[in-house]
Structure formats: C-alpha cells, structure tokens
Amino acid sequence: MLTWIIVILLILWLLGYFGPNLYSGIPRTGNVLHILLVIVVILIILRVLGIG
C-alpha cells in the first residue's frame, strides 16, 4: 500500500514538474511540487526503515 502511495505521488510530482513544459493546459503549481517531493522522500525513508 505504501509503495502505491509513493508511486502515485512521484508520478504527480513528475507531471507537475514537466507537464507545463510539455503541455500548456497543465497549470504551474509552484510549492505544491516541493511538498509532494518531500512527502515521497519521507515515505521512502519510512519504507526503508521498515516502519510503513
């Protein structure tokens, strides 16, 4: 379950980061991208430590 959350957040981050450059219909989201990336990193650390 935690793996799927990590994958989904990572895909959303990549879409938000590269999306506006590839397709102008995707809005620029600013700091939300960095928050998603921090959440993904925290979840990966929890996964590696075996907590999640």
Buried (B, 14 or more C-beta within 10 A) or exposed (E): EEEEBBEEBBEBBEBBBEBBEEEEEEEEBEEEBEEBBEBBEEBBEEBEEEEB
